[in-house]
Amino acid sequence: MINKKMNSSIELLRILSMFLIVIHHYAVHGTLPCYSSFNPSISASLRINLFLHVLGRLGVVIFVMIGAYFLCELDNPL
């Protein structure tokens, strides 16, 4: 196998996507227990929580795409 140079920008994007996935898990499991009733005092928290959900889903997509990119670069197919 030929030793290739690592692309640090892709690795940085991979680390950032991991952090976004951790944020998503916090938004899902660590905040607001229910959404069934509207409470004006938590509406700002709900907006922040939904924003964290979006960031987390973006992180998952980026992480999967980077993984697929590295799999496509392999010399030996699975």
PyMOL Python script that loads the backbone (N, CA, C, O; Angstrom):
from pymol import cmd

cmd.read_pdbstr("""\
ATOM      1  N   MET A   1       0.844  -1.168   0.000  1.00  0.00           N
ATOM      2  CA  MET A   1       0.000   0.000   0.000  1.00  0.00           C
ATOM      3  C   MET A   1       0.894   1.238   0.000  1.00  0.00           C
ATOM      4  O   MET A   1       1.900   1.282   0.709  1.00  0.00           O
ATOM      5  N   ILE A   2       0.539   2.208  -0.769  1.00  0.00           N
ATOM      6  CA  ILE A   2       1.305   3.445  -0.851  1.00  0.00           C
ATOM      7  C   ILE A   2       0.897   4.351   0.307  1.00  0.00           C
ATOM      8  O   ILE A   2      -0.289   4.543   0.573  1.00  0.00           O
ATOM      9  N   ASN A   3       1.890   4.899   0.987  1.00  0.00           N
ATOM     10  CA  ASN A   3       1.619   5.797   2.099  1.00  0.00           C
ATOM     11  C   ASN A   3       1.247   7.169   1.559  1.00  0.00           C
ATOM     12  O   ASN A   3       2.072   7.835   0.933  1.00  0.00           O
ATOM     13  N   LYS A   4       0.018   7.593   1.795  1.00  0.00           N
ATOM     14  CA  LYS A   4      -0.465   8.887   1.312  1.00  0.00           C
ATOM     15  C   LYS A   4      -0.439   9.900   2.437  1.00  0.00           C
ATOM     16  O   LYS A   4      -0.526   9.543   3.612  1.00  0.00           O
ATOM     17  N   LYS A   5      -0.319  11.170   2.070  1.00  0.00           N
ATOM     18  CA  LYS A   5      -0.369  12.229   3.066  1.00  0.00           C
ATOM     19  C   LYS A   5      -1.801  12.454   3.527  1.00  0.00           C
ATOM     20  O   LYS A   5      -2.733  12.430   2.724  1.00  0.00           O
ATOM     21  N   MET A   6      -1.964  12.670   4.808  1.00  0.00           N
ATOM     22  CA  MET A   6      -3.288  12.938   5.349  1.00  0.00           C
ATOM     23  C   MET A   6      -3.681  14.368   5.045  1.00  0.00           C
ATOM     24  O   MET A   6      -2.856  15.278   5.133  1.00  0.00           O
ATOM     25  N   ASN A   7      -4.929  14.566   4.690  1.00  0.00           N
ATOM     26  CA  ASN A   7      -5.448  15.898   4.450  1.00  0.00           C
ATOM     27  C   ASN A   7      -6.016  16.424   5.767  1.00  0.00           C
ATOM     28  O   ASN A   7      -7.045  15.942   6.239  1.00  0.00           O
ATOM     29  N   SER A   8      -5.356  17.397   6.350  1.00  0.00           N
ATOM     30  CA  SER A   8      -5.760  17.872   7.675  1.00  0.00           C
ATOM     31  C   SER A   8      -7.101  18.596   7.660  1.00  0.00           C
ATOM     32  O   SER A   8      -7.793  18.619   8.678  1.00  0.00           O
ATOM     33  N   SER A   9      -7.482  19.182   6.541  1.00  0.00           N
ATOM     34  CA  SER A   9      -8.774  19.871   6.499  1.00  0.00           C
ATOM     35  C   SER A   9      -9.926  18.867   6.559  1.00  0.00           C
ATOM     36  O   SER A   9     -10.963  19.149   7.159  1.00  0.00           O
ATOM     37  N   ILE A  10      -9.748  17.700   5.942  1.00  0.00           N
ATOM     38  CA  ILE A  10     -10.791  16.674   6.022  1.00  0.00           C
ATOM     39  C   ILE A  10     -10.859  16.115   7.440  1.00  0.00           C
ATOM     40  O   ILE A  10     -11.948  15.860   7.954  1.00  0.00           O
ATOM     41  N   GLU A  11      -9.721  15.927   8.062  1.00  0.00           N
ATOM     42  CA  GLU A  11      -9.715  15.444   9.441  1.00  0.00           C
ATOM     43  C   GLU A  11     -10.352  16.454  10.392  1.00  0.00           C
ATOM     44  O   GLU A  11     -11.056  16.071  11.327  1.00  0.00           O
ATOM     45  N   LEU A  12     -10.109  17.729  10.160  1.00  0.00           N
ATOM     46  CA  LEU A  12     -10.729  18.766  10.989  1.00  0.00           C
ATOM     47  C   LEU A  12     -12.241  18.771  10.796  1.00  0.00           C
ATOM     48  O   LEU A  12     -12.984  18.913  11.768  1.00  0.00           O
ATOM     49  N   LEU A  13     -12.705  18.620   9.570  1.00  0.00           N
ATOM     50  CA  LEU A  13     -14.133  18.552   9.302  1.00  0.00           C
ATOM     51  C   LEU A  13     -14.748  17.311   9.943  1.00  0.00           C
ATOM     52  O   LEU A  13     -15.886  17.350  10.411  1.00  0.00           O
ATOM     53  N   ARG A  14     -14.004  16.225   9.964  1.00  0.00           N
ATOM     54  CA  ARG A  14     -14.476  14.999  10.606  1.00  0.00           C
ATOM     55  C   ARG A  14     -14.621  15.191  12.118  1.00  0.00           C
ATOM     56  O   ARG A  14     -15.604  14.745  12.710  1.00  0.00           O
ATOM     57  N   ILE A  15     -13.656  15.846  12.734  1.00  0.00           N
ATOM     58  CA  ILE A  15     -13.729  16.124  14.171  1.00  0.00           C
ATOM     59  C   ILE A  15     -14.886  17.061  14.479  1.00  0.00           C
ATOM     60  O   ILE A  15     -15.591  16.872  15.470  1.00  0.00           O
ATOM     61  N   LEU A  16     -15.086  18.072  13.636  1.00  0.00           N
ATOM     62  CA  LEU A  16     -16.203  18.998  13.818  1.00  0.00           C
ATOM     63  C   LEU A  16     -17.538  18.265  13.697  1.00  0.00           C
ATOM     64  O   LEU A  16     -18.463  18.539  14.462  1.00  0.00           O
ATOM     65  N   SER A  17     -17.646  17.345  12.752  1.00  0.00           N
ATOM     66  CA  SER A  17     -18.893  16.595  12.604  1.00  0.00           C
ATOM     67  C   SER A  17     -19.137  15.693  13.813  1.00  0.00           C
ATOM     68  O   SER A  17     -20.286  15.501  14.211  1.00  0.00           O
ATOM     69  N   MET A  18     -18.076  15.138  14.401  1.00  0.00           N
ATOM     70  CA  MET A  18     -18.235  14.350  15.630  1.00  0.00           C
ATOM     71  C   MET A  18     -18.776  15.211  16.762  1.00  0.00           C
ATOM     72  O   MET A  18     -19.636  14.774  17.526  1.00  0.00           O
ATOM     73  N   PHE A  19     -18.272  16.435  16.867  1.00  0.00           N
ATOM     74  CA  PHE A  19     -18.752  17.354  17.892  1.00  0.00           C
ATOM     75  C   PHE A  19     -20.224  17.691  17.657  1.00  0.00           C
ATOM     76  O   PHE A  19     -20.995  17.772  18.613  1.00  0.00           O
ATOM     77  N   LEU A  20     -20.624  17.886  16.408  1.00  0.00           N
ATOM     78  CA  LEU A  20     -22.024  18.175  16.103  1.00  0.00           C
ATOM     79  C   LEU A  20     -22.920  16.991  16.446  1.00  0.00           C
ATOM     80  O   LEU A  20     -24.061  17.181  16.866  1.00  0.00           O
ATOM     81  N   ILE A  21     -22.418  15.777  16.272  1.00  0.00           N
ATOM     82  CA  ILE A  21     -23.194  14.598  16.640  1.00  0.00           C
ATOM     83  C   ILE A  21     -23.374  14.527  18.155  1.00  0.00           C
ATOM     84  O   ILE A  21     -24.448  14.162  18.635  1.00  0.00           O
ATOM     85  N   VAL A  22     -22.346  14.868  18.901  1.00  0.00           N
ATOM     86  CA  VAL A  22     -22.466  14.905  20.366  1.00  0.00           C
ATOM     87  C   VAL A  22     -23.485  15.963  20.784  1.00  0.00           C
ATOM     88  O   VAL A  22     -24.269  15.732  21.705  1.00  0.00           O
ATOM     89  N   ILE A  23     -23.484  17.116  20.121  1.00  0.00           N
ATOM     90  CA  ILE A  23     -24.466  18.168  20.408  1.00  0.00           C
ATOM     91  C   ILE A  23     -25.878  17.649  20.117  1.00  0.00           C
ATOM     92  O   ILE A  23     -26.813  17.929  20.868  1.00  0.00           O
ATOM     93  N   HIS A  24     -26.025  16.904  19.040  1.00  0.00           N
ATOM     94  CA  HIS A  24     -27.337  16.342  18.694  1.00  0.00           C
ATOM     95  C   HIS A  24     -27.821  15.383  19.780  1.00  0.00           C
ATOM     96  O   HIS A  24     -28.993  15.412  20.155  1.00  0.00           O
ATOM     97  N   HIS A  25     -26.929  14.540  20.283  1.00  0.00           N
ATOM     98  CA  HIS A  25     -27.314  13.616  21.350  1.00  0.00           C
ATOM     99  C   HIS A  25     -27.694  14.377  22.615  1.00  0.00           C
ATOM    100  O   HIS A  25     -28.597  13.957  23.339  1.00  0.00           O
ATOM    101  N   TYR A  26     -27.028  15.473  22.884  1.00  0.00           N
ATOM    102  CA  TYR A  26     -27.419  16.295  24.027  1.00  0.00           C
ATOM    103  C   TYR A  26     -28.812  16.879  23.814  1.00  0.00           C
ATOM    104  O   TYR A  26     -29.626  16.896  24.737  1.00  0.00           O
ATOM    105  N   ALA A  27     -29.089  17.357  22.602  1.00  0.00           N
ATOM    106  CA  ALA A  27     -30.396  17.948  22.316  1.00  0.00           C
ATOM    107  C   ALA A  27     -31.512  16.904  22.418  1.00  0.00           C
ATOM    108  O   ALA A  27     -32.619  17.218  22.857  1.00  0.00           O
ATOM    109  N   VAL A  28     -31.224  15.677  22.018  1.00  0.00           N
ATOM    110  CA  VAL A  28     -32.252  14.632  22.048  1.00  0.00           C
ATOM    111  C   VAL A  28     -32.466  14.111  23.465  1.00  0.00           C
ATOM    112  O   VAL A  28     -33.608  13.960  23.900  1.00  0.00           O
ATOM    113  N   HIS A  29     -31.395  13.838  24.183  1.00  0.00           N
ATOM    114  CA  HIS A  29     -31.512  13.151  25.470  1.00  0.00           C
ATOM    115  C   HIS A  29     -31.301  14.035  26.690  1.00  0.00           C
ATOM    116  O   HIS A  29     -31.566  13.596  27.809  1.00  0.00           O
ATOM    117  N   GLY A  30     -30.834  15.262  26.510  1.00  0.00           N
ATOM    118  CA  GLY A  30     -30.473  16.043  27.677  1.00  0.00           C
ATOM    119  C   GLY A  30     -31.289  17.291  27.926  1.00  0.00           C
ATOM    120  O   GLY A  30     -31.037  17.996  28.903  1.00  0.00           O
ATOM    121  N   THR A  31     -32.259  17.591  27.077  1.00  0.00           N
ATOM    122  CA  THR A  31     -33.029  18.821  27.241  1.00  0.00           C
ATOM    123  C   THR A  31     -34.511  18.529  27.226  1.00  0.00           C
ATOM    124  O   THR A  31     -34.909  17.371  27.098  1.00  0.00           O
ATOM    125  N   LEU A  32     -35.322  19.533  27.352  1.00  0.00           N
ATOM    126  CA  LEU A  32     -36.781  19.544  27.333  1.00  0.00           C
ATOM    127  C   LEU A  32     -37.469  18.171  27.282  1.00  0.00           C
ATOM    128  O   LEU A  32     -37.444  17.501  26.249  1.00  0.00           O
ATOM    129  N   PRO A  33     -38.076  17.762  28.387  1.00  0.00           N
ATOM    130  CA  PRO A  33     -38.644  16.416  28.443  1.00  0.00           C
ATOM    131  C   PRO A  33     -39.852  16.179  27.540  1.00  0.00           C
ATOM    132  O   PRO A  33     -40.041  15.061  27.060  1.00  0.00           O
ATOM    133  N   CYS A  34     -40.673  17.197  27.295  1.00  0.00           N
ATOM    134  CA  CYS A  34     -41.831  16.960  26.433  1.00  0.00           C
ATOM    135  C   CYS A  34     -42.152  18.219  25.635  1.00  0.00           C
ATOM    136  O   CYS A  34     -41.860  19.339  26.054  1.00  0.00           O
ATOM    137  N   TYR A  35     -42.761  18.001  24.475  1.00  0.00           N
ATOM    138  CA  TYR A  35     -43.151  19.105  23.606  1.00  0.00           C
ATOM    139  C   TYR A  35     -44.664  19.233  23.495  1.00  0.00           C
ATOM    140  O   TYR A  35     -45.151  20.015  22.679  1.00  0.00           O
ATOM    141  N   SER A  36     -45.411  18.493  24.286  1.00  0.00           N
ATOM    142  CA  SER A  36     -46.854  18.410  24.091  1.00  0.00           C
ATOM    143  C   SER A  36     -47.579  19.711  24.434  1.00  0.00           C
ATOM    144  O   SER A  36     -48.549  20.055  23.758  1.00  0.00           O
ATOM    145  N   SER A  37     -47.153  20.429  25.437  1.00  0.00           N
ATOM    146  CA  SER A  37     -47.847  21.659  25.818  1.00  0.00           C
ATOM    147  C   SER A  37     -46.963  22.866  25.521  1.00  0.00           C
ATOM    148  O   SER A  37     -45.744  22.819  25.683  1.00  0.00           O
ATOM    149  N   PHE A  38     -47.594  23.930  25.090  1.00  0.00           N
ATOM    150  CA  PHE A  38     -46.848  25.147  24.785  1.00  0.00           C
ATOM    151  C   PHE A  38     -46.684  25.967  26.048  1.00  0.00           C
ATOM    152  O   PHE A  38     -47.658  26.289  26.728  1.00  0.00           O
ATOM    153  N   ASN A  39     -45.461  26.293  26.350  1.00  0.00           N
ATOM    154  CA  ASN A  39     -45.151  27.137  27.491  1.00  0.00           C
ATOM    155  C   ASN A  39     -44.272  28.269  26.983  1.00  0.00           C
ATOM    156  O   ASN A  39     -43.169  28.012  26.501  1.00  0.00           O
ATOM    157  N   PRO A  40     -44.733  29.525  27.077  1.00  0.00           N
ATOM    158  CA  PRO A  40     -43.946  30.633  26.519  1.00  0.00           C
ATOM    159  C   PRO A  40     -42.558  30.773  27.123  1.00  0.00           C
ATOM    160  O   PRO A  40     -41.657  31.308  26.477  1.00  0.00           O
ATOM    161  N   SER A  41     -42.370  30.303  28.347  1.00  0.00           N
ATOM    162  CA  SER A  41     -41.053  30.445  28.969  1.00  0.00           C
ATOM    163  C   SER A  41     -40.029  29.491  28.368  1.00  0.00           C
ATOM    164  O   SER A  41     -38.827  29.733  28.474  1.00  0.00           O
ATOM    165  N   ILE A  42     -40.484  28.415  27.741  1.00  0.00           N
ATOM    166  CA  ILE A  42     -39.530  27.486  27.141  1.00  0.00           C
ATOM    167  C   ILE A  42     -39.478  27.598  25.620  1.00  0.00           C
ATOM    168  O   ILE A  42     -38.812  26.794  24.967  1.00  0.00           O
ATOM    169  N   SER A  43     -40.166  28.575  25.049  1.00  0.00           N
ATOM    170  CA  SER A  43     -40.170  28.673  23.586  1.00  0.00           C
ATOM    171  C   SER A  43     -38.774  28.995  23.049  1.00  0.00           C
ATOM    172  O   SER A  43     -38.401  28.507  21.982  1.00  0.00           O
ATOM    173  N   ALA A  44     -38.001  29.805  23.766  1.00  0.00           N
ATOM    174  CA  ALA A  44     -36.628  30.077  23.334  1.00  0.00           C
ATOM    175  C   ALA A  44     -35.778  28.817  23.450  1.00  0.00           C
ATOM    176  O   ALA A  44     -34.943  28.544  22.588  1.00  0.00           O
ATOM    177  N   SER A  45     -35.990  28.061  24.505  1.00  0.00           N
ATOM    178  CA  SER A  45     -35.264  26.801  24.662  1.00  0.00           C
ATOM    179  C   SER A  45     -35.638  25.815  23.570  1.00  0.00           C
ATOM    180  O   SER A  45     -34.796  25.052  23.097  1.00  0.00           O
ATOM    181  N   LEU A  46     -36.898  25.832  23.174  1.00  0.00           N
ATOM    182  CA  LEU A  46     -37.337  24.942  22.106  1.00  0.00           C
ATOM    183  C   LEU A  46     -36.664  25.304  20.785  1.00  0.00           C
ATOM    184  O   LEU A  46     -36.249  24.422  20.032  1.00  0.00           O
ATOM    185  N   ARG A  47     -36.557  26.594  20.508  1.00  0.00           N
ATOM    186  CA  ARG A  47     -35.874  27.031  19.287  1.00  0.00           C
ATOM    187  C   ARG A  47     -34.410  26.607  19.297  1.00  0.00           C
ATOM    188  O   ARG A  47     -33.890  26.133  18.287  1.00  0.00           O
ATOM    189  N   ILE A  48     -33.759  26.777  20.419  1.00  0.00           N
ATOM    190  CA  ILE A  48     -32.355  26.376  20.529  1.00  0.00           C
ATOM    191  C   ILE A  48     -32.226  24.865  20.356  1.00  0.00           C
ATOM    192  O   ILE A  48     -31.310  24.388  19.686  1.00  0.00           O
ATOM    193  N   ASN A  49     -33.142  24.120  20.961  1.00  0.00           N
ATOM    194  CA  ASN A  49     -33.123  22.670  20.855  1.00  0.00           C
ATOM    195  C   ASN A  49     -33.317  22.220  19.409  1.00  0.00           C
ATOM    196  O   ASN A  49     -32.627  21.310  18.950  1.00  0.00           O
ATOM    197  N   LEU A  50     -34.238  22.840  18.693  1.00  0.00           N
ATOM    198  CA  LEU A  50     -34.461  22.485  17.296  1.00  0.00           C
ATOM    199  C   LEU A  50     -33.245  22.837  16.444  1.00  0.00           C
ATOM    200  O   LEU A  50     -32.911  22.111  15.508  1.00  0.00           O
ATOM    201  N   PHE A  51     -32.590  23.935  16.759  1.00  0.00           N
ATOM    202  CA  PHE A  51     -31.367  24.319  16.048  1.00  0.00           C
ATOM    203  C   PHE A  51     -30.265  23.290  16.276  1.00  0.00           C
ATOM    204  O   PHE A  51     -29.523  22.956  15.352  1.00  0.00           O
ATOM    205  N   LEU A  52     -30.157  22.786  17.508  1.00  0.00           N
ATOM    206  CA  LEU A  52     -29.164  21.753  17.806  1.00  0.00           C
ATOM    207  C   LEU A  52     -29.480  20.453  17.071  1.00  0.00           C
ATOM    208  O   LEU A  52     -28.573  19.727  16.664  1.00  0.00           O
ATOM    209  N   HIS A  53     -30.775  20.164  16.902  1.00  0.00           N
ATOM    210  CA  HIS A  53     -31.161  18.988  16.119  1.00  0.00           C
ATOM    211  C   HIS A  53     -30.677  19.112  14.678  1.00  0.00           C
ATOM    212  O   HIS A  53     -30.139  18.161  14.111  1.00  0.00           O
ATOM    213  N   VAL A  54     -30.869  20.284  14.094  1.00  0.00           N
ATOM    214  CA  VAL A  54     -30.449  20.508  12.710  1.00  0.00           C
ATOM    215  C   VAL A  54     -28.935  20.370  12.587  1.00  0.00           C
ATOM    216  O   VAL A  54     -28.444  19.729  11.657  1.00  0.00           O
ATOM    217  N   LEU A  55     -28.197  20.964  13.516  1.00  0.00           N
ATOM    218  CA  LEU A  55     -26.739  20.849  13.490  1.00  0.00           C
ATOM    219  C   LEU A  55     -26.297  19.392  13.611  1.00  0.00           C
ATOM    220  O   LEU A  55     -25.363  18.962  12.934  1.00  0.00           O
ATOM    221  N   GLY A  56     -26.965  18.646  14.468  1.00  0.00           N
ATOM    222  CA  GLY A  56     -26.606  17.243  14.660  1.00  0.00           C
ATOM    223  C   GLY A  56     -26.854  16.406  13.422  1.00  0.00           C
ATOM    224  O   GLY A  56     -26.041  15.552  13.070  1.00  0.00           O
ATOM    225  N   ARG A  57     -27.963  16.645  12.770  1.00  0.00           N
ATOM    226  CA  ARG A  57     -28.245  15.888  11.543  1.00  0.00           C
ATOM    227  C   ARG A  57     -27.252  16.244  10.448  1.00  0.00           C
ATOM    228  O   ARG A  57     -26.847  15.382   9.668  1.00  0.00           O
ATOM    229  N   LEU A  58     -26.861  17.501  10.387  1.00  0.00           N
ATOM    230  CA  LEU A  58     -25.829  17.910   9.439  1.00  0.00           C
ATOM    231  C   LEU A  58     -24.512  17.214   9.754  1.00  0.00           C
ATOM    232  O   LEU A  58     -23.805  16.777   8.846  1.00  0.00           O
ATOM    233  N   GLY A  59     -24.180  17.110  11.034  1.00  0.00           N
ATOM    234  CA  GLY A  59     -22.960  16.414  11.443  1.00  0.00           C
ATOM    235  C   GLY A  59     -22.960  14.956  11.040  1.00  0.00           C
ATOM    236  O   GLY A  59     -21.928  14.426  10.628  1.00  0.00           O
ATOM    237  N   VAL A  60     -24.115  14.295  11.153  1.00  0.00           N
ATOM    238  CA  VAL A  60     -24.213  12.886  10.752  1.00  0.00           C
ATOM    239  C   VAL A  60     -23.982  12.742   9.252  1.00  0.00           C
ATOM    240  O   VAL A  60     -23.259  11.847   8.815  1.00  0.00           O
ATOM    241  N   VAL A  61     -24.591  13.617   8.469  1.00  0.00           N
ATOM    242  CA  VAL A  61     -24.430  13.547   7.013  1.00  0.00           C
ATOM    243  C   VAL A  61     -22.969  13.767   6.623  1.00  0.00           C
ATOM    244  O   VAL A  61     -22.435  13.044   5.783  1.00  0.00           O
ATOM    245  N   ILE A  62     -22.328  14.755   7.225  1.00  0.00           N
ATOM    246  CA  ILE A  62     -20.925  15.043   6.909  1.00  0.00           C
ATOM    247  C   ILE A  62     -20.037  13.862   7.307  1.00  0.00           C
ATOM    248  O   ILE A  62     -19.143  13.472   6.556  1.00  0.00           O
ATOM    249  N   PHE A  63     -20.286  13.296   8.489  1.00  0.00           N
ATOM    250  CA  PHE A  63     -19.465  12.179   8.962  1.00  0.00           C
ATOM    251  C   PHE A  63     -19.598  10.968   8.046  1.00  0.00           C
ATOM    252  O   PHE A  63     -18.602  10.311   7.744  1.00  0.00           O
ATOM    253  N   VAL A  64     -20.807  10.668   7.605  1.00  0.00           N
ATOM    254  CA  VAL A  64     -21.013   9.530   6.711  1.00  0.00           C
ATOM    255  C   VAL A  64     -20.339   9.773   5.362  1.00  0.00           C
ATOM    256  O   VAL A  64     -19.741   8.860   4.793  1.00  0.00           O
ATOM    257  N   MET A  65     -20.434  10.994   4.851  1.00  0.00           N
ATOM    258  CA  MET A  65     -19.819  11.301   3.567  1.00  0.00           C
ATOM    259  C   MET A  65     -18.293  11.205   3.633  1.00  0.00           C
ATOM    260  O   MET A  65     -17.664  10.737   2.684  1.00  0.00           O
ATOM    261  N   ILE A  66     -17.700  11.640   4.734  1.00  0.00           N
ATOM    262  CA  ILE A  66     -16.249  11.527   4.887  1.00  0.00           C
ATOM    263  C   ILE A  66     -15.842  10.058   4.990  1.00  0.00           C
ATOM    264  O   ILE A  66     -14.832   9.648   4.418  1.00  0.00           O
ATOM    265  N   GLY A  67     -16.629   9.270   5.716  1.00  0.00           N
ATOM    266  CA  GLY A  67     -16.349   7.845   5.797  1.00  0.00           C
ATOM    267  C   GLY A  67     -16.424   7.164   4.436  1.00  0.00           C
ATOM    268  O   GLY A  67     -15.600   6.309   4.112  1.00  0.00           O
ATOM    269  N   ALA A  68     -17.417   7.551   3.646  1.00  0.00           N
ATOM    270  CA  ALA A  68     -17.539   6.986   2.296  1.00  0.00           C
ATOM    271  C   ALA A  68     -16.371   7.422   1.422  1.00  0.00           C
ATOM    272  O   ALA A  68     -15.891   6.645   0.597  1.00  0.00           O
ATOM    273  N   TYR A  69     -15.916   8.644   1.595  1.00  0.00           N
ATOM    274  CA  TYR A  69     -14.772   9.139   0.834  1.00  0.00           C
ATOM    275  C   TYR A  69     -13.526   8.313   1.144  1.00  0.00           C
ATOM    276  O   TYR A  69     -12.785   7.941   0.234  1.00  0.00           O
ATOM    277  N   PHE A  70     -13.292   8.021   2.432  1.00  0.00           N
ATOM    278  CA  PHE A  70     -12.133   7.222   2.797  1.00  0.00           C
ATOM    279  C   PHE A  70     -12.269   5.785   2.311  1.00  0.00           C
ATOM    280  O   PHE A  70     -11.271   5.164   1.947  1.00  0.00           O
ATOM    281  N   LEU A  71     -13.490   5.243   2.298  1.00  0.00           N
ATOM    282  CA  LEU A  71     -13.687   3.897   1.769  1.00  0.00           C
ATOM    283  C   LEU A  71     -13.437   3.833   0.272  1.00  0.00           C
ATOM    284  O   LEU A  71     -12.932   2.829  -0.231  1.00  0.00           O
ATOM    285  N   CYS A  72     -13.784   4.890  -0.443  1.00  0.00           N
ATOM    286  CA  CYS A  72     -13.560   4.919  -1.888  1.00  0.00           C
ATOM    287  C   CYS A  72     -12.069   5.016  -2.221  1.00  0.00           C
ATOM    288  O   CYS A  72     -11.654   4.613  -3.307  1.00  0.00           O
ATOM    289  N   GLU A  73     -11.273   5.539  -1.312  1.00  0.00           N
ATOM    290  CA  GLU A  73      -9.837   5.671  -1.545  1.00  0.00           C
ATOM    291  C   GLU A  73      -9.071   4.383  -1.280  1.00  0.00           C
ATOM    292  O   GLU A  73      -7.891   4.299  -1.620  1.00  0.00           O
ATOM    293  N   LEU A  74      -9.698   3.391  -0.691  1.00  0.00           N
ATOM    294  CA  LEU A  74      -9.000   2.126  -0.396  1.00  0.00           C
ATOM    295  C   LEU A  74      -8.583   1.428  -1.676  1.00  0.00           C
ATOM    296  O   LEU A  74      -9.296   1.449  -2.680  1.00  0.00           O
ATOM    297  N   ASP A  75      -7.403   0.804  -1.619  1.00  0.00           N
ATOM    298  CA  ASP A  75      -6.920   0.055  -2.777  1.00  0.00           C
ATOM    299  C   ASP A  75      -7.658  -1.275  -2.927  1.00  0.00           C
ATOM    300  O   ASP A  75      -7.963  -1.701  -4.042  1.00  0.00           O
ATOM    301  N   ASN A  76      -7.943  -1.926  -1.800  1.00  0.00           N
ATOM    302  CA  ASN A  76      -8.614  -3.223  -1.838  1.00  0.00           C
ATOM    303  C   ASN A  76     -10.075  -3.051  -1.516  1.00  0.00           C
ATOM    304  O   ASN A  76     -10.405  -2.543  -0.444  1.00  0.00           O
ATOM    305  N   PRO A  77     -10.976  -3.458  -2.413  1.00  0.00           N
ATOM    306  CA  PRO A  77     -12.401  -3.371  -2.082  1.00  0.00           C
ATOM    307  C   PRO A  77     -12.782  -4.395  -1.024  1.00  0.00           C
ATOM    308  O   PRO A  77     -12.135  -5.432  -0.881  1.00  0.00           O
ATOM    309  N   LEU A  78     -13.834  -4.087  -0.291  1.00  0.00           N
ATOM    310  CA  LEU A  78     -14.309  -5.016   0.746  1.00  0.00           C
ATOM    311  C   LEU A  78     -14.930  -6.167   0.097  1.00  0.00           C
ATOM    312  O   LEU A  78     -15.401  -7.079   0.776  1.00  0.00           O
TER     313      LEU A  78
END
""", "prot")
cmd.dss("prot")
cmd.show_as("cartoon", "prot")
cmd.util.cbc("prot")
cmd.orient("prot")
